Amino acid sequence: MTKNDLERLKAELWKRRQEVFERVRALEGDWQTLAEPEIEMGEMAQKAQLTELFESLDLQEQNQIDEINRALNRMAAGTYGICEECGKNIPVERLRALPATRYCVRCSLGQEND
């Protein structure tokens, strides 16, 4: 992986991290809407369903932030792009598609390496 590749991937990770934070801010506004007083039972049922969805999205968003932060930490430590399972280099093409990935394709699929 070239230094240029690494810089592009780092910029992509920071961009994705910012996008996640922006989605979280938008969700916070939706949470405030859900907190408004209920008028009808149908609205209560809809709000309950939306609350469940927002709770799972919050967890997904947090997981994305955690994975991005781990990738940025690996960059700082010089271990970015190395599979955490087998220790082989992760192809740049895979890192471009999934910049926060920790595993090569084989290990992510649970296959043993030769």
Secondary structure, 3 states (H helix, E strand, C coil): CCHHHHHHHHHHHHHHHHHHHHHHHHHHHHHHHHCCCCCCHHHHHHHHHHHHHHHHHHHHHHHHHHHHHHHHHHHHHCCCCECCCCCCECCHHHHHHCCCCCCCHHHHCCCCCC
